[in-house]
């Protein structure tokens, strides 16, 4: 069974790009554009990993991560937070309970290594 990765990113191009890379490694990819869409998805589904951009409309990625990590049903899901503009993304991610973090632009091989480390 394919492992499911929920990608939360406002940019359609980035969602499609990341999906195209990860599908080559036999992951099932779910794409959403906001934390609200992700929350709706998570009400009925439990992915194997969440990959979320920091800057999202209405709820930043750190708030979304805290929400996920405070939910008993979801807190076990590995969470990777990334950002092109937050210089201290590593500190922010650690503070909110994210399992890993990245600066954008995301190097596909580094992303894949982080995902494999977290979910295989």
N, C-alpha and C positions, 0 to 999 in steps of 0.2 A: 504494500500500500504506500502510495506517495505521501511524503510529509508535506503538510500545508503551511504556507507562509503568507501571512497577511501583510501587505505593503500599504502604508498610509503615506500618501504624498500628494500635494496640491498640483504638481506639474504632471500632466498627462504623458509628456515625453519621458520623464524620469520613471514613471510607473511602467510604461511599455518597455523601456530600455532594460530596467532591472528584471522585469518578467522574462524578457527574451533570453537573458543570460542564465537565470536560475532554472528555467524550464529545460534547458539543455542538460541539467544535472538531475533531472527527474523529480523536481519539486512541483507541487501543485500551487499555483499562485492565485491569490485573491487580491484584487486591486480596489482601493477606495481612496477618495480625495480629501477626507476630513476625519477628525476624531469621532464626530457624531455618526458618520457612516460606519466607522469601525465598531463603535459601541453597539449599533444596531446589529451588525454581523455577529458580534460576540455574545449577544443575548441568546443566540440559538446555535452557535458554532464555537468550537475550541480549536484554533490552529496550533501548530507545533511551534511557531515562532512569529513574533511581530517585529516588523522593520518599519520604523516611523521617523518621518522628518520632524525636526524640532518646530519649525515655523508652520503652523496650521491655522486655518480660520477658526475663530471663536474659542478654541482651546489649544494651547501650545502642547507640543509633544511631551514636555516634562509633566504637565498636568495630566495628560492622557496616561502616561506611564504610571504615575502615582495612583490613578484610578484603577488601572489594571492590577497593579501590585497590591492594592488594598482589598481586592475581591478574592475571597477564598476559592472560588471556582476557577479563577484566572491567574492567580499569583504565581503559579508554577511555570507559566509560559515564558520562555526566554524572550527578552525585549532588547532590541538594538535601536538606539537613538542616533540620528545623524543630522548634521547641519552644515551649510556652507558659510554661515555668518557668525555663529556663536564660537568665539575663540576658546572658551573654556568648556566645550561640550563634554569633555571627558569627566570634569568635575561635576557638572550639572547631572550627567547621566548617573554617576555613582551616587550622588546625593538623593536622587529620586528612585533608586532601586533598579535601574536598567542593568542588564547583564553585560552589555558592551556598548560601545559608541564609536562613531567615525566622523571624520571631517569630510565634507564634499570638496572636490569631486571624489566620488567613490571609485576606487580601483577595483574592477571586477574580481581579480584574484584575491585581494584582501577581504572583500565582502564574503566571497565563497569560503575562505579559510575560517572566518569568524562564524559563519553559519554551520559549517561542518564541525567546528569545535563545540558548538552549543547543541546541535540536534543530529549530527551525523550526516 
